Amino acid sequence: MLVLRFCGMAEPLPVLVESSLQIAWDFLGSVGEIADPQQTAEFLLRSIQSQMLRGETRTLMLSNRAIDAHRRRCPLQLVL
């Protein structure tokens, strides 16, 4: 049985997910790392949701880890 414990959270779950996703999306967009918007959004959302299931509730930690996971999945190709 899965028990979610989110004691002491400052934001309700939907707001936490939305805020974390928006931060990650804005950052990746500002540095030009969104090649496929649909795939990127789905990947970031899955990353944030899986972190929350493991108990993470800090907005910036959720977004930063999602960004890191996205970058590991889709390394930036530099053209010189």
C-alpha positions as CSV (number, residue, x, y, z in Angstrom):
1,M,0.0,0.0,0.0
2,L,1.4,3.4,-1.0
3,V,1.1,6.0,1.6
4,L,1.9,9.6,0.7
5,R,3.1,11.9,3.5
6,F,3.2,15.5,2.7
7,C,3.2,17.0,6.2
8,G,4.2,20.6,6.5
9,M,3.8,21.4,2.8
10,A,3.4,25.1,2.1
11,E,1.6,24.5,-1.2
12,P,-1.2,22.1,-2.2
13,L,0.0,19.3,-4.6
14,P,-1.4,20.7,-7.9
15,V,0.2,24.1,-7.2
16,L,3.5,22.4,-6.2
17,V,3.6,20.4,-9.4
18,E,2.6,23.4,-11.6
19,S,5.2,25.7,-9.9
20,S,8.0,23.1,-10.3
21,L,7.1,22.4,-13.9
22,Q,6.9,26.1,-14.8
23,I,10.3,26.8,-13.3
24,A,11.9,23.9,-15.1
25,W,10.1,24.8,-18.4
26,D,11.1,28.5,-18.2
27,F,14.7,27.7,-17.5
28,L,15.0,25.1,-20.3
29,G,13.2,27.4,-22.7
30,S,15.5,30.4,-21.8
31,V,18.6,28.4,-22.7
32,G,17.1,26.9,-25.8
33,E,17.0,23.3,-24.6
34,I,13.4,22.4,-25.6
35,A,13.5,20.6,-28.9
36,D,10.1,18.9,-28.7
37,P,7.7,20.8,-26.4
38,Q,5.3,17.8,-25.9
39,Q,8.0,15.3,-25.0
40,T,9.8,17.8,-22.8
41,A,6.7,18.7,-20.9
42,E,5.7,15.0,-20.4
43,F,9.3,14.1,-19.3
44,L,9.5,17.0,-16.8
45,L,6.1,16.1,-15.4
46,R,7.0,12.4,-14.9
47,S,10.2,13.4,-13.2
48,I,8.5,15.8,-10.8
49,Q,5.8,13.3,-10.0
50,S,8.2,10.5,-9.3
51,Q,10.2,12.7,-7.0
52,M,7.1,13.6,-5.1
53,L,6.2,10.0,-4.7
54,R,9.6,9.6,-3.0
55,G,8.7,12.4,-0.6
56,E,10.3,15.5,-2.1
57,T,8.2,18.6,-1.6
58,R,10.6,21.5,-2.2
59,T,9.7,23.4,-5.4
60,L,13.2,24.3,-6.4
61,M,14.6,20.8,-5.7
62,L,11.8,19.3,-7.8
63,S,12.5,21.6,-10.7
64,N,16.3,21.4,-10.5
65,R,16.3,17.6,-10.5
66,A,13.9,17.5,-13.4
67,I,16.2,19.9,-15.3
68,D,19.2,17.7,-14.5
69,A,17.3,14.5,-15.6
70,H,16.3,16.2,-18.8
71,R,19.9,17.3,-19.6
72,R,21.1,13.7,-18.9
73,R,18.5,12.4,-21.2
74,C,19.0,14.9,-24.0
75,P,22.6,16.2,-23.8
76,L,23.2,19.6,-25.4
77,Q,24.9,19.4,-28.8
78,L,27.3,22.3,-29.2
79,V,28.1,23.4,-32.8
80,L,31.3,25.4,-33.2
